[in-house]
Amino acid sequence: MKIRRILLALVLAVAGLAVLGGPSSAAPKHSVTYDKYSLMVDGQRLLLQSAEFHYFRLPSPDLWRDILEKEKAAGFNAVSVYFSWAFHSPAPGRYDFTGVRDVDRLLRTAEEVGLYVVARPGPYINAETSGGGFPAWLKTVPGRARSSDAGYTAAYHDWLAHINPILARHQVTRGGSVLLYNVENEYAVNTDAVYMQDLQDTARADGIDVPITTNNCCDAGSWSSTWGSGLGAVQIPGVDDYPQSFECQNADTTWGPWGAGITEKVRDDAPVFAAEYQAGAIDLNNAGYEACRNLTGVPYTKFFQKGNMVLSGATAFSYYMGFGGTNWGWLGQPNDVYTSYDYGAAITEARQLTAKYDEYKRQGYFLRAVPPLTKTDPSAAPAVTGLETAARTNPDTGTQFLLARNTSTTEVTSTLDWNGYSFPVTLPGHDAKVLVSNLDLGGQRLVASTSELYTTAFANRDIAIFYGAEGTPGATVLRYTSEPKVKVLAGTATASYRNGDLRLDYTHHGLTRVLISGGGHRPLLLMLGTDDTAASFWNVDGVLVKGTSLVRAARVDHGTVDLRADTSEAGPVEVFANARTLTVNGKPVPTRTGRNGSLEGSLPGPRGVELPALAGWKQQAEAPEARPAFDDSRWTVADKTTSLSTFAPVTLPVLFSDEYGYHAGSVWYRGRFAGTGAETTVKLNAITGKRGDYLVWLNGRYLGSAKGGVQADSDVPVNPDPGPGEFTIPAGLVKPGETAVLSVLVQNMGNNDDWTAEDSRFRQPRGLVGAAISGISEISWRIQGQARVDPVRGGLNNGGLYGERAGWSLPGYSDRGWPAAGFAAAPGVTWLRTGFSTDLPKNQDTSVALRFGGAIPAGYRVIIYLNGWNLGQYGAAIGPQTDFVLPAGLLRQNGRNTLALAVIAEQTSTVATPQLVVVGSQRGGVPVHDVPA
């Protein structure tokens, strides 16, 4: 029976129509199919608009709804989600899907919001996460990762056995949200087709019956060949496109250095899928994420993404990132990112909407308004002097989509001869338009327009909004059976009627409103605006709203339109709906009926927010591990002589921290040796990843610090002397015949990714890799890292600092015996703690950050804990970040909070004190409960 089903699927694939879905324990609720044009759900073509969201970078589950609702409000109908193996598995065989790891809840929330999910469980995800999403314990498992080797296969089978059943029960075919299943990630750099095939076979055996895809980069690989004929080939191959690079420091001068950004069509039997299209950038050069937002700002988003719509014929888009979030704890991959993973995205790390969000909304609403775009073929485009043009046409409806792009940096004014008309066209530099002709527009027929279509609605009449750049000319032609009546309600427009066509000419400025009635069609309210005035409208489930900063949900019931909406300031609100009364967030809003037939009223803005000053600091020095008499008898003996790492230890025994089960954050080493009194030098080597360092004591005397090695790239020859540090031993410090103690604190910053599927990257060690003392042949070592996995915050929250092991970062710890803070830190580790109470306004979304003022300090780093959650690292050696978001839920909005700072100083330092700041506040939001801790 199984063979017959496979043969049937192959026959259907060759015919150009792949059919998925079959018997399951629950009756399928929907079918998912596809052909060369698009995905289809229950036979209806779907234009997939997705934005990437990482639940693990926002450890406040109530706020998942906030982000998903904001994506939905921008016109997206899907989110793409990596599922991080490392986040859920702190040790072999241990998995946690509770609390901030409750992906069942995440998928239920997506279903409730009304978003599809592109599920990406890896096993490898990259995503600039530590180990690329691989748990660090995998470094000690035999078998090359990202291959069909037995050890790795057994490990990832265990991961998939846990995550796949969750994904399976949330599939669209079972009434859920999961529409596509992505295997692996950018695997084209490797060629293990057996591995790729096993991932798919395993998914099918675990109940996955939606289409399987992958995101290719670089070289498509065998899994992009015709489905069913190549081992490892997926059904819908996707392609990554990052045309704008990651050089955020050159944002003002960079324009497409990595290509034209046109998603290739990989196979004729599947739709074009832009599986990861650049929507931001990582900050490789510490320029700050506002520079990355500028690099991939509105001009880039218009020019490249609109161009890709028409030039590629893609009908499935996923933009990376929609919301970046935070590399809290030890989540990040150290060589690419620091604490913030803002990514320059349309929604900031503090969950605020940006000008890029407005552009995504303009494009998203357009795509939602033009179903014919789901099935198009290339067609002849009219030439326009000075502009690039291209076109696609729907073979069934005749609807044409015309791309007009200005590849120069200066404004171009020209003439467009199109569909029997001659139109003036002005396009600013590096701007682009997608224009539409021959489109059924509700009860209207659009002949052509040189304004871009924004959205359509119906509220006792058809409503359509078109827009263009401020000050540029526009024209719209509509077809009627007889001459209609035209009334300009606001703004300026001229109308002419000839041979059944009504032509309106105008200049894009403010908002022009034109009411058209008669002519054989139902009435039409045509609104003609600019980029900004168009984006001021929200269309949620056919309800059109102007005047709010966000609309989360809308419904009409018994003549009342009920909105869940946010406002960032007080002002007027206008609602177009078949309703007589209005409520917003459950409260009635007095309204009157305007000239447009809309409901007009006013809404309050957010209430003022007062944050407490951070005072009453207490301070305590730690690092007893540096003292010779410290009892380390319960520490792990470090005596291994071999490792699976491809890196050969500089000295023995092997001191790699992962070999002893210490995978995150700070690690302490204590080495004992019999002194001779002739020792002069300590030579150490450590690999920490970028931004890491280590501090050294001998017999309690601080000797100094050094930077850890990076050793990140496989194409760079292995440095036999990584992270070197040479420390002079003061005369008389080591006594002849006495036992001496060398103490070393290493700041491991996370593990390398495995982008090239090479053990030399992923298995690169962390911690000490070499230790020698002049004249000494034998040192006995013990090692200590994270003492236990935090049952709520997980294995990536804490490292092995004494204060972490003793609970100094936790809100329940009593610091009554600590002295008042002097903010002076000696070399080593110093803790600062304070408490504060917040009483933020109810029914209001206030985003709070911890801000460090002044120059970013060198010579020390700070680990920030809010109520026990490690929310970031600050210091010149870390990156340019000075604001650290304190997510609601982790921040007790109406209660007592504890802030702890672990200061790791390489030299005597004066510690800067931070303050609490508001980085966004809107009346509305989603209810947020305190995250249990």
Secondary structure, 3 states (H helix, E strand, C coil): CHHHHHHHHHHHHHCCCEECCCCCCCCCCCCEEECCCCEEECCEEECEEEEEECHHHCCCHHHHHHHHHHHHHCCCCEEEEECCHHHHCCECCECCCCHHHCHHHHHHHHHHHCCEEEEECCCCCCCCEHHHHCCHHHHHCCCCCCCCCHHHHHHHHHHHHHHHHHHHHCEHHHCCCEEEEECCCCHHHCCCHHHHHHHHHHHHHCCCCCCEEEEECCCCCHHHCCCCCCCCCCCEEEEEECCCCCCHHHCCCCCCCCCCCCCCCCCCCCCCEEEEEECCCCCCCCCCHHHHHHHCCHHHHHHHHHHHHHHHCCCEEEEEEEECCECCCCCECCCCCCCECCCCCCECCCCCECHHHHHHHHHHHHHHHCHHHHCCEEECCCCCCCCEEEEEECCCCCCEEEEEECCCCCCEEEEEEECCEEEEEEECCCCEEEEEEEEEECCEEEEEECCEEEEEEECCCEEEEEEECCCCEEEEEEECCCCCEEEEEECCCEEEEECCEEEEEEECCCEEEEEEEECCEEEEEEEEEEHHHHHCEEEECCEEEECCCEEEEEEEECCEEEEEEEECCCEEEEEECCCCEEEECCEEECCEECCCCCEEEEECCCCCCCCCCCCCCEEEECCHHHCCCCCCCCCEEECCCCCCCCCCCCCCCCCCHHHHCCCCCEEEEEEEEECCCCCCEEEEEEECCCCCEEEEEECCEEEEEEECECCCCCCCCCCCCCCEEEEECCCCCCCCCCEEEEEEEEECCCCCCCCCCCHHHHCCCCEEEEEEECCCCCCEEEEECCCCCECCCECCCCCCCHHHHHCCCCCCCCCCCCCECCCEECCEEEEEEEEEEEECCCCEEEEEEEECCCCCCCCEEEEEEECCEEEEEECCCCCCCCEEEECECCECCEEEEEEEEEEEECCCEECCCCEEEEEEEEECCCCCCCCCC
